[in-house]
Amino acid sequence: MSNNNALKQFRIAAIAEGFSWLGLLVTMALKYGFDMPEPNKWVGYIHGFLFIIYCFYSKNLRKVGCVCDYYRGQNRFKKKFIIWYRSEANYR
């Protein structure tokens, strides 16, 4: 799969996931504000499915090599921070 194709698929999945999240916010208002839990159930299922698809495509981007060095550096920083935090947490 080419980088362009992978980015296009990820972009579509990200936009669909964003709209499903907005739909989930609307149905949460319906559920708690107007006591209508049914729409929230179905939109929640759709949102969960699209989130899994989004995670799959984000992992696919890494495999294809579309992630730039800036983000790879951020991951190294996060790993070092977690190691530092865990070592400091022993002394609290």
BATOR-659705 format. One line per 2 residues: number of its first residue (from 0); their letters; for each residue x, y, z of N, C-alpha, C. Coordinates in pm, 1 decimal. Atoms other than C-alpha are relative to their C-alpha. Last residue first. Layout:
<rs>
NUM> a> X:Y:Z:X:Y:Z:X:Y:Z | ...
</rs>
This chain:
<rs>
91> ry> 105.0:-87.1:-56.6:681.8:915.1:4724.7:-72.6:-66.0:111.5 | -49.0:-77.0:-113.1:1013.4:742.4:4653.9:-103.6:90.0:62.4
89> na> -41.6:90.5:-107.3:882.0:463.1:4430.8:41.9:75.2:125.2 | 118.6:38.3:-76.4:692.3:718.4:4219.3:35.7:-93.8:114.8
87> es> 26.1:-100.6:-103.3:1024.2:870.8:4110.2:-117.8:-40.5:88.9 | -110.5:7.2:-95.4:1125.9:551.6:3926.4:-20.9:102.0:112.4
85> ry> 10.4:122.8:-79.5:784.4:525.0:3765.9:112.3:-10.9:101.6 | 110.7:-14.9:-93.7:794.6:888.7:3659.4:-13.8:-124.1:87.6
83> wi> -37.3:-92.7:-106.9:1141.8:855.1:3505.2:-110.2:8.2:104.7 | -103.4:66.4:-79.8:1045.0:544.6:3307.8:41.3:88.5:116.6
81> if> 66.7:106.5:-76.9:722.8:713.6:3194.4:101.1:-73.2:87.4 | 77.0:-61.8:-107.2:913.9:1027.8:3093.1:-67.6:-105.5:86.9
79> kk> -95.0:-43.9:-101.9:1170.3:826.3:2896.9:-72.7:63.6:118.0 | -55.1:119.1:-64.6:892.4:645.9:2711.3:96.5:38.8:110.9
77> kf> 103.1:56.6:-86.6:711.7:973.7:2642.2:51.7:-122.9:73.7 | 13.2:-85.9:-117.0:1030.0:1134.0:2510.5:-102.4:-57.1:97.3
75> rn> -117.6:24.1:-82.5:1094.3:841.4:2279.1:-7.8:82.9:128.0 | 18.9:129.2:-64.4:736.6:867.3:2153.4:119.7:-34.8:87.6
73> qg> 95.3:-17.0:-109.6:784.1:1238.6:2089.6:-21.6:-131.4:73.6 | -71.6:-61.4:-109.9:1093.0:1165.1:1884.1:-89.1:21.7:120.1
71> ry> -83.8:106.1:-55.5:892.4:926.3:1668.9:81.3:53.8:117.8 | 82.3:81.1:-87.9:636.7:1202.3:1629.2:78.5:-115.9:58.6
69> yd> 41.0:-81.3:-114.1:894.2:1444.8:1494.4:-80.8:-84.1:98.6 | -96.7:14.4:-108.0:1049.9:1175.5:1276.0:-38.1:80.5:123.3
67> cv> -125.0:-74.7:16.1:740.1:1160.3:1054.3:88.6:-14.7:124.2 | -17.9:-80.5:-120.3:479.6:887.9:1063.4:135.9:67.3:-8.2
65> cg> 45.7:-137.1:22.2:400.1:774.5:711.2:23.2:89.8:121.0 | -110.7:-93.7:-14.8:611.1:459.5:733.7:-39.8:143.2:-24.6
63> vk> -35.3:-46.1:134.2:371.5:193.9:602.7:115.6:99.1:5.6 | -59.7:112.0:71.8:367.6:19.4:941.7:48.3:43.4:-139.2
61> rl> -132.4:26.0:-55.3:313.1:344.8:1127.2:71.1:-109.4:-77.2 | -86.2:-111.6:39.2:25.7:439.7:901.2:141.9:-20.6:50.4
59> nk> -41.4:23.2:137.2:-126.3:92.5:947.2:91.8:112.5:-48.7 | -108.2:98.2:-8.2:-136.0:148.2:1323.4:56.5:-28.4:-139.2
57> sy> -113.0:-72.8:-57.6:-337.3:465.2:1260.6:119.7:-93.3:17.6 | -64.8:-81.3:102.6:-558.4:269.1:1021.1:116.3:81.9:55.8
55> fc> -62.5:86.5:99.8:-634.5:1.2:1279.4:75.0:82.9:-103.6 | -122.3:53.8:-61.0:-698.1:258.9:1551.8:74.6:-90.1:-97.3
53> yi> -96.4:-109.7:-9.5:-945.7:440.8:1326.0:132.6:-48.6:59.3 | -50.0:-19.7:136.4:-1124.4:112.5:1245.6:107.1:109.3:-1.1
51> if> -88.2:114.1:25.8:-1152.5:43.0:1619.3:60.3:10.4:-139.8 | -122.3:-24.3:-75.3:-1290.4:394.0:1668.4:99.3:-113.6:-19.8
49> lf> -83.5:-94.0:75.6:-1538.9:339.1:1386.5:129.6:32.2:73.6 | -49.4:67.0:120.3:-1674.9:27.1:1559.6:93.0:91.9:-79.3
47> gh> -99.5:99.1:-40.9:-1702.2:204.4:1893.4:61.0:-71.4:-118.7 | -120.3:-73.3:-41.5:-1878.6:504.1:1737.3:110.3:-97.7:40.1
45> iy> -63.6:-50.0:122.9:-2126.4:277.7:1557.6:130.8:71.4:33.8 | -52.6:114.9:73.8:-2207.1:89.6:1877.5:77.0:45.8:-124.4
43> gv> -115.7:50.6:-74.3:-2240.0:415.9:2070.4:63.5:-120.0:-67.8 | -110.7:-88.0:38.7:-2467.9:556.5:1800.6:127.3:-41.0:73.7
41> wk> -39.0:29.4:138.7:-2690.0:255.2:1851.3:114.5:88.0:-47.4 | -46.5:137.8:12.9:-2704.1:273.4:2231.6:52.2:-26.2:-141.1
39> np> -135.7:7.5:-51.9:-2725.3:651.5:2244.6:58.4:-139.5:-15.4 | -95.8:-46.1:102.1:-3029.7:653.0:2018.8:145.5:-12.9:45.5
37> ep> -13.0:87.0:117.2:-3217.0:426.0:2265.3:97.6:52.3:-105.7 | -126.3:74.3:8.3:-3145.3:614.5:2590.3:20.4:-79.2:-129.1
35> md> 15.6:81.6:120.6:-3413.0:888.4:2556.5:128.0:-81.3:-20.9 | 31.4:137.9:-38.6:-3450.2:1050.8:2900.8:-35.1:-86.6:-121.6
33> fg> 138.6:25.6:38.6:-3456.7:1408.2:2766.0:-43.6:-143.4:25.9 | 83.4:-119.0:-7.5:-3142.0:1556.3:2919.5:-147.0:-28.1:-24.5
31> yk> 5.2:-55.1:-135.3:-2948.0:1242.5:3006.5:-90.0:122.1:13.3 | 12.5:103.0:-103.2:-3007.0:1031.1:2698.3:-19.0:61.8:138.5
29> la> 134.2:59.2:6.0:-3075.8:1311.8:2452.3:-21.0:-99.5:113.4 | 93.1:-104.1:-45.2:-2764.3:1500.0:2563.6:-143.3:-52.3:-2.9
27> mt> -17.3:-6.9:-146.0:-2566.3:1176.7:2532.5:-91.8:107.7:58.0 | 84.6:102.7:-60.5:-2719.7:1136.7:2185.1:18.9:-8.2:151.0
25> vl> 141.2:-36.3:15.2:-2576.7:1470.6:2078.4:-89.2:-102.8:68.1 | 27.1:-111.7:-90.9:-2232.5:1389.1:2219.0:-147.1:41.5:-5.1
23> lg> 7.7:54.6:-135.3:-2238.3:1050.1:2045.7:-26.4:110.1:102.1 | 130.5:64.3:-14.3:-2319.2:1217.3:1716.2:-18.0:-58.1:138.7
21> lw> 97.8:-109.4:-13.2:-2016.0:1441.8:1764.2:-141.2:-55.0:15.1 | -16.6:-54.4:-134.6:-1806.4:1131.0:1828.8:-96.7:115.8:23.5
19> sf> 68.6:92.3:-90.9:-1948.8:966.9:1516.0:12.7:48.5:144.2 | 144.7:-19.8:10.2:-1853.4:1276.0:1317.7:-75.6:-94.7:92.7
17> ge> 35.0:-130.7:-57.2:-1497.3:1259.8:1445.9:-148.9:27.6:-5.3 | -7.1:14.1:-145.7:-1470.1:885.6:1374.8:-36.8:131.8:68.1
15> ai> 117.9:78.2:-39.9:-1588.0:941.9:1016.5:-4.3:-16.5:151.2 | 116.7:-87.5:14.8:-1329.8:1218.9:974.3:-127.3:-72.6:42.9
13> aa> -5.2:-102.3:-104.5:-1052.2:1001.2:1116.5:-120.6:92.8:-7.1 | 34.5:61.9:-128.4:-1148.2:700.8:901.8:-3.1:103.6:111.9
11> ir> 142.6:34.7:5.2:-1149.6:914.0:586.1:-45.0:-60.9:132.6 | 74.4:-125.2:-4.5:-811.8:1067.4:675.8:-150.9:-27.0:0.3
9> fq> -2.7:-48.1:-137.7:-664.9:725.8:752.3:-82.2:126.8:14.9 | 86.7:88.0:-79.1:-778.9:592.1:415.0:-4.4:45.3:145.4
7> kl> 137.2:-25.9:40.7:-626.7:892.2:236.2:-97.8:-85.0:81.6 | 42.0:-127.5:-58.4:-303.4:864.7:432.4:-145.3:32.4:-33.6
5> an> 13.6:19.6:-143.8:-270.7:495.3:346.8:-46.4:128.5:68.2 | 121.7:77.0:-21.8:-337.4:562.6:-22.0:-25.3:-20.0:149.2
3> nn> 114.1:-84.9:34.6:-75.1:836.3:-32.7:-132.2:-69.6:29.2 | 19.2:-97.8:-107.2:181.5:624.3:153.7:-122.1:87.1:-25.5
1> sm> -81.5:-120.9:9.1:139.4:339.7:-92.1:-31.9:94.9:115.4 | 84.5:-117.8:0.0:0.0:0.0:0.0:88.6:123.6:0.0
</rs>
